Amino acid sequence: GAQREHRVDILIEQAKEKGLDPSHLDFYLDFFRFGAPPHGGFGMGLARVLMLLLGESSIREVTYLFRGPTRLAP
C-alpha cells in the first residue's frame, strides 16, 4: 500500500508545482481541511486477481474497459 498525502499545505504546493490553480480544487481540499486523517491502503482489485489467476502479464488483458492515460472519455 501507499501512504496518501493529507496535509493541505503540501497538497496546495503540489498543485501549484503541476500548474494547477488550487482554488479549482477546493471541493477536494475541503476533505482534508475538515478532518481527513492520515490514511493509506492496499487494494488488490478484481482485475489484478484475474490477472494472476489467468497468468497474464498486463492488467489491460483482463480489464473489460481499460481506462489508461491516453483514453479521452469514459
Helices and strands as residue ranges (DSSP letters): E 2-3, H 8-17, G 22-25, H 26-33, E 40-41, H 46-54, G 59-61
